[in-house]
Structures are given as C-alpha cells and as structure tokens.
Amino acid sequence: MQAQRNPKDSMKSTWRKTDRSEWTIYHRLIDRLDVHHVELSKPVPVHAKEDPVPYLPDWQMHRWIILHAIWPLAIHFAFVHFTGRNLSIIGTFALYHIALTFNSIREIHILRRLGHLYGFLDGDKHERDGVPDVNVKKVFLSIISASNVRPMLVIILAYRKKELPSSMQWWLLPVEITLYGLAVDFWFYWYHRLMHDKGALWQFHRTHHLTKHPNPLLSLYADGVQEIFDMIVIPLLAFYTLKKGLGLPMGFYELWMCHQYLIFTEVLGHSGLRLYATAPSPLSWLYKMLDVEGIIEDHDLHHRRGWKSSFNYGKHSRIWDTVWGTQTDRVECKAENIDYVNTASFPSW
C-alpha cells in the first residue's frame, strides 16, 4: 500500500483565485506587498526546450545592484554631513531594513515582468509553483524574518559608530564582493551537500525541496534550521573567512554592498526565468571562460530533479561543483541554444 502524502507537504496554490473573504491576515499582507511571481490576468509565454534562450548581459544586473545598494548609503552620508554625527544602531537598522525590503520587492517586481516577457524554464511541462495554500502564514513570516535578520546581522558584525560612510574603501569593493561570493558559495556548497547526503540533516532541508519549480518567495520556504543557516551561519562563516582568514577590512558599508549581491543572487536563482543570466560577480567574465559560471537553470535543475541524491549544490557559481564533480548538464541553456543577438534587458531601476 502506498504511503499517504502528508497534507502539510502539499504545494497546491489556489488561494489567489478564492474569495477574499476567506483570506487570513497573512494572505492579505502578501497580496498587499504585491510580491506574487506572476499576475493572474497576464499570459506567460511557453517555449519548447530547444527554443533559443535570450542572454541577459551581466553589466545590467551590476548596474541595478549598485544603484540599489548605494541609495541608503547616500542617505546615511547626507545625515552625517548635515548633522555632524553618525546614525545610532536603531537608526541604522531602520534605514537598512527599509532599504533591503524595498530593494527585494523591486527585484521581485522586475523578475515578474521579465517572466511575462520571456517565460520560465520547463514552462512547457509545468507552471511555477505558487505560495502553497497550507503554508501562506509560514511564507509571510519567513519574509519578515529575512527582512529583519539580514540587516541586523550586518550591523552586529560590522557597524561601528565611529566609522563614517566616508571611510568606505571603494577600491577594495570588487575584491571583497568577489571573495565574499566565493566564500559564501564554498560554505554553502558543503552545508547544502551535507543536507542532501546525510539522513539526519535531510529532514531540515526536505521542505525546501517540496517545490520543483520555485519562485522568488519560495527561496525562503524552508524549516527553521535551514533558515538559520541560510540567513546567519553561512554569511557569518563567509565574513570571518575574509575578515580573519584573509585580513580584509570588511567594514559595515562594504559588507552591506556584498550582501546586496548575495540577496540579489538568491532571489534571481529561485526565479526560474528562461534567461541565460549569470549570478553577478566582478569575475563573471572569467567564470564564463572557465565554464564554471552559475546561471538560473543550474539551481532550477537542482530543485526539479534533485532530492536526497542531488547535484548543482552551489548557488553563485559552479566552481565547487566542478571541483568535486557534482555538476550536471544543462537542458535549455546549452551553449548552442543561447541567443546573444536578441538580448534581454534588466532595467536600471
């Protein structure tokens, strides 16, 4: 006799089409934030696997990240300039919490727009999973925890009131952003791989894999233990790898910039967009030359085909998957299938 599926594992998502009078406060808040991955009233193009996949230039994503990372820094700088004093810890948290929340919502809006333009990977077989009916509250609380914990971690690790925004070492930023991405990916690779390989740890990761076709909000869909590792432990290990291991300054303002790259990549990686878009890094060009760049399809295949025995454990690149032989072939984003002529466009704002 086949074992019955736990109702809590259901990925059925029909609540957006139900009577709003049946919604809870959590349904209404997600809807008010307008962070849905598609608009129900607009069509999504569907492509065959062999159809050309548009290329999204790296520089456009760099432009978006830098502009969205700089505006809170500019406000911070202006406050110091006009008042002659630095922000308190509470003021700093308020500013960067608002900035992170605003930036994340803006990214989701842009990815949704691109989804309606270019479609999604494996779209000829399955639509993107929505926020499941049984766990709307869980997803909303994950959004709240991420928007609070991430800026709080950056403040705890690096904020020093005596260090003003003008102390930021801009010339070191490309080095720190590159190495921070590599360090995050190294620690994430091994934590992620162990979560799949070890039965005692898989229990904490299986919820995240209930979605086979994730959307940006489902990057947060996980058990509490995984959320702690994703939001705190891995960034903490990466920070101390650079700060203590390599002796880089990793001040608050630099770490904020690094985190914008980190969060952008996590949201992009779960979007399922049918684009050849590389996880942005100052060394993306080199990763492409070495065939170790990380793209949306790599993590999408990890969700779609991976369970306890899996592959593509990295999220920012395929460097560590290549080193330890855990990468897999792409399906739609094969080299000969990329359209470099009719390129996609990512807005600056």
ABEGO torsion letter per residue (X at the ends): XBBBBBAAABABBAAAABBAAABBAAAAAAAAAGABABBAABBBBBBBAABBBBBBBAAAAAAAAAAAAAAAAAAAAAAAAAAGBBBBAAAAAAAAAAAAAAAAAAAAAAAAAAAAAAEBBGAAABBBBBBBAAAAAAAAAAAAAAAAAAAAAAAAAABBAABBAAABBAAAAAAAAAAAAAAAAAAAAAAAAAAAABAAAAAAAAAAAABABBBAAAAABBBAAAAAAAAAAAAAAAAAAAAAAAGBAGBAAAAAAAAAAAAAAAAAAAAGBBBBBBBBBAAAAAAAAAGABBBAAAAAAAAAABBABBBGABAABAAAAAAAGABBBBAAABAAABBAABBBBBBAX
